[in-house]
Amino acid sequence: MGKYKIKVGIIGGSGLEDIANRILESATEIKPEELKNDFGEPSGAIYSGILHGVEVALLSRHGSGHRLSPSQVNYRANIEALKMLGCTHILASNACGSLVEDIGRGKLVVLTSFIDRTNGRKGTMFDGSSSKYPGVCHVPMEPAFHPEVRNVLLKAGETLGLNMAPAYKGTIISVEGPRFSSRAESKAFRMWGAELIGMTTCPEVCLAKEAGLLYASIAMVTDNDCWDDKCDNDGVCVPDVMAVFKQNVSKVTQLIIKAVELIGKRDWDQEIDDLKDLIKSSNMTK
């Protein structure tokens, strides 16, 4: 038993809003107003319970009924609420489009890196909004996603025999949204080396690191964006995206359940201490 009590925050994206009662034992609902913090209220209620003997807190990123667009999500309040509840890890899920030929619809991808093209979001905890995050902190974002938690997701997928993208794949470009890309934008993003495109990875991944939480994300490919001139259709549409997600949502749920089980089987003291030390050493204000 390590010195830290492990608790896993699960941030569910599109199509994963209502799984708490199906996967958690003794699930209790915590109202968003109870978790109001220096950054505001989280997107909605957080459901706390037990999964494979591990404490878990589950939050729907977009709120109940998907009422918040990617630009309206209070990412900082969400991360801080999960930290207030004692989370040490975050497993996130994202719907995304593919920008490459070999990652097709329904494929699961453990994200490796990101390109941030959002422009209207609060991107740091260290801006004077909260006394919990004093000073100016330049946190390095390589590796972007925690390597050991990534390995847990990859191991979980292998154990379950899921159709996962290779471990070295998974660079996502995060755009502001809520609109989808033009074909010219889609082609440009491919040239930049992005393999996936989504709207919710940033600043969530950056904020989780600043908050000292071990964060990794599993993305499901729901569409092929609009880069291919030979495509039969003109681009992405919501009904097609949700149809693919509903066909594959059980795979994402299975993967998260198995990952939580694996997280609970090991000691994370070193990883948590290392991240705490990194944040401390990255703060320029003395």
Secondary structure, 3 states (H helix, E strand, C coil): CCCCCCEEEEEECCCCCCCHHHHCEEEEEECHHHHCECCECCCCCEEEEEECCEEEEEEECCCCCCCCCCCCCCHHHHHHHHHHCCCCEEEEEEEEEECCCCCCCCCEEECCEEEEECCCCCCCCCCCCCCCCCCCECCCCCCCCCHHHHHHHHHHHHHHCCCECCCCCCEEEEECCCCCCCHHHHHHHHHCCCCEEECCCCCHHHHHHHCCCEEEEEEEEEECCCCCCCCCCCCCCHHHHHHHHHHHHHHHHHHHHHHHHHHCCCCCHHHHHHHHHHHHHCECCC
